[in-house]
Amino acid sequence: MVNFTTAKGKNDIQQILDLQYINLPVNITNSEAKEQGFVTVHHDFELLSAMNEPYPHIIAKDGDQVIGYTLVMLQTFGDKIEVLKPMFEKINSLSYNGDDLKKTPYFVMGQVCVDKAYRGQGVFSGLYQKMKTEMSPHFKYIITEIATRNTRSMRAHEKIGFETIHIFDTPEEEWAIVAWDWK
């Protein structure tokens, strides 16, 4: 039975990192990346632990095993991960639903991943529903970016309620900035 909760302690953080590592593009085939999706950023323990405060990451557990996660990344982390700096700069230059995002309470869902054995079983949706329950009292929007070639992730986020608000290119990738309005 899958339990949706928040990350507590070193063991949960380490299990998130272990699941993340398995799903980096360098550790899966191109076919698997296209069909199943992938994660882009490899965090370190210290950063992931710091991001877990004051709003903890949302995790799905089967018993004691983390089988899925969504990461909470506050705006204050916008300059901590080099590859994400362009995303934060873009978000803070945009408006959404009439709101200047730079002046609006939002946070970034820093990454979502579900263990291969649990995909297609509602874990993705459950993670986001738990995230909404935990975070919507504090934030108006949840925003993230998705590599547009990660079509599985694009479709899954649209199904949850995210809308594409901007598309931009970096030398490595085309990205969609997507937002979910919780108010």
C-alpha positions in Angstrom: 0.0 0.0 0.0 1.4 3.4 -1.0 1.4 6.2 1.6 1.8 9.8 0.6 3.7 11.8 3.2 6.5 14.3 3.6 10.3 13.6 3.7 11.6 13.3 7.2 15.2 12.7 8.0 18.4 11.5 6.3 17.0 8.1 5.2 14.2 9.7 3.1 16.6 12.2 1.5 19.0 9.4 0.6 16.3 7.3 -0.9 15.1 10.3 -3.0 18.7 10.7 -4.3 18.9 6.9 -5.0 15.7 7.0 -7.1 16.8 10.2 -8.8 20.2 8.7 -9.8 18.5 5.6 -11.4 16.4 7.9 -13.6 19.0 10.3 -14.9 19.4 10.2 -18.7 22.9 8.8 -18.4 21.5 5.8 -16.6 18.6 4.9 -18.9 18.4 4.2 -22.6 17.1 6.8 -25.1 14.1 4.6 -25.7 13.3 4.4 -22.0 13.8 8.2 -21.6 11.3 8.8 -24.5 8.7 6.3 -23.3 9.0 6.6 -19.5 10.5 10.0 -18.9 13.6 11.1 -17.0 14.9 13.5 -14.5 17.5 16.2 -15.4 19.1 17.5 -12.3 21.3 15.4 -9.9 21.2 17.1 -6.5 23.6 16.5 -3.7 22.6 15.5 -0.2 23.3 18.9 1.4 21.3 20.8 -1.1 18.3 18.4 -1.1 18.3 18.5 2.7 18.3 22.3 2.7 15.5 22.4 0.2 13.5 20.2 2.6 13.1 23.1 5.0 10.8 24.8 5.9 8.5 23.0 3.4 9.4 19.3 3.1 9.4 17.3 -0.1 6.5 15.1 -0.8 7.2 11.4 -1.0 5.3 8.2 -1.8 6.3 5.2 0.3 5.6 1.5 0.1 6.4 0.4 3.6 9.8 2.0 4.4 10.8 2.4 0.7 10.5 5.8 -1.1 8.9 4.9 -4.5 8.2 8.4 -5.7 8.8 12.1 -4.9 8.1 15.7 -5.8 10.7 18.2 -4.6 9.8 21.6 -3.1 12.1 24.4 -4.3 11.5 27.8 -3.0 12.5 30.9 -4.9 15.5 31.4 -2.6 17.1 28.3 -4.3 17.0 30.0 -7.7 20.7 30.7 -7.7 21.9 27.5 -6.0 21.7 25.2 -9.1 23.4 26.5 -12.2 21.3 24.6 -14.7 18.1 26.1 -13.1 19.1 29.7 -13.1 17.6 30.4 -16.6 14.4 28.8 -15.4 14.1 31.1 -12.4 15.0 34.2 -14.5 12.3 33.3 -17.0 9.7 32.6 -14.4 10.4 35.9 -12.7 10.0 37.8 -16.0 6.6 36.3 -16.7 3.0 37.1 -15.9 0.3 34.4 -15.3 -3.4 35.0 -14.9 -2.6 38.7 -14.6 -0.1 38.2 -11.8 3.5 39.4 -12.1 5.1 36.1 -11.0 8.1 37.9 -9.4 5.7 39.4 -6.9 3.4 36.4 -6.5 3.7 33.6 -3.9 4.9 30.6 -5.9 7.3 27.8 -5.5 8.9 25.5 -8.0 8.3 21.8 -8.0 12.0 20.9 -8.4 11.5 17.4 -9.8 9.1 14.5 -9.8 10.0 10.9 -10.2 8.1 7.6 -9.7 9.9 4.2 -9.4 9.4 2.1 -12.6 7.6 -0.6 -10.8 4.9 1.9 -9.6 4.3 3.9 -12.8 0.7 3.9 -14.1 -0.8 3.3 -10.7 -1.8 6.8 -9.6 1.4 7.6 -7.7 2.2 10.7 -9.8 -1.3 12.1 -9.2 -1.2 11.1 -5.5 2.1 13.0 -5.1 0.7 16.1 -6.6 -2.6 15.9 -4.6 -0.5 15.6 -1.4 1.6 18.5 -2.5 -1.5 20.6 -3.1 -2.8 19.8 0.3 0.5 20.7 2.0 1.4 23.7 0.0 -1.7 25.5 -1.2 -2.3 27.3 2.1 1.0 29.0 1.5 1.4 29.5 -2.2 -0.9 30.6 -5.1 1.0 28.8 -7.8 3.2 25.7 -8.3 5.5 26.1 -11.3 8.0 23.8 -12.9 9.8 23.3 -16.2 9.8 20.2 -18.4 12.0 19.3 -21.3 9.5 19.3 -24.2 11.0 16.1 -25.5 9.9 14.5 -22.2 6.4 13.9 -23.7 5.3 11.6 -20.9 5.9 14.2 -18.3 4.3 16.9 -20.4 1.1 14.9 -20.8 1.1 13.8 -17.1 1.4 17.4 -15.9 -1.3 18.6 -18.3 -3.6 15.9 -16.9 -3.0 17.1 -13.3 -4.0 20.7 -14.3 -0.7 22.4 -15.3 -0.8 24.9 -18.2 2.1 25.8 -20.4 2.9 29.4 -19.8 6.2 29.8 -21.7 8.6 27.8 -23.9 12.2 28.7 -24.2 15.5 27.2 -25.5 18.8 26.7 -23.9 21.8 25.4 -25.9 21.0 21.9 -24.6 17.2 21.7 -24.6 13.8 23.2 -25.3 11.9 23.8 -22.0 8.2 24.4 -21.2 7.4 26.4 -18.1 4.2 25.1 -16.7 2.0 26.4 -13.9 -0.9 25.2 -11.8 -3.2 27.8 -10.3 -4.3 26.6 -6.8 -6.6 29.6 -6.0 
